[in-house]
């Protein structure tokens, strides 16, 4: 994970970040994208439900942030999405013992708010293009997970002779 200033506040795209980790924990397909982010194919269309991987995903986020020395984490959840209140409660309960402040805002337009902030945690390209600064938290968490290998890597090119090349041109055969 990128180095964050000690004591800083991070702003988390809650559904985006948690769902990607739920997908990874479920051994489902992820995309390793050219901007360095990891994205899932789960389509959030106004409905969400907590699953058996939700608490573990929240704890992975909480642990990674505790190790970074932040002072505060603010999760933003879209109010029009079902079960946003239940997820809010889960986040607050799971992260309460950690050594930083946690807030969960359930608001109407998360993207518009995050686009104006710094230290944003998301893989949403629309937010990434406009926010002041961002942190690639999920990539670091997923990289550290042992046993997960269900991703498609768009950061590499495969030539017709079967050689895999990184974007920097180095062969990895």
Number of C-alpha atoms within 10 A of each C-alpha: 15 10 8 16 12 10 12 14 19 22 22 25 23 24 20 20 24 24 24 26 28 22 20 25 18 14 14 17 18 20 18 18 15 12 12 14 18 27 26 20 12 14 9 11 9 11 11 15 12 14 11 11 16 20 19 16 22 22 16 18 20 21 15 16 21 17 10 16 16 19 17 18 22 18 23 25 25 20 16 14 17 14 17 23 16 11 23 18 12 16 23 16 12 14 21 14 11 13 16 18 15 20 16 19 16 19 13 14 13 20 19 13 15 24 17 13 16 16 20 25 25 28 25 15 11 13 23 19 11 16 18 14 15 23 22 19 21 25 18 15 17 18 13 10 12 7 10 15 14 14 16 14 14 15 15 19 15 12 9 7 6 9 12 16 16 14 12 8 10 10 12 9 8
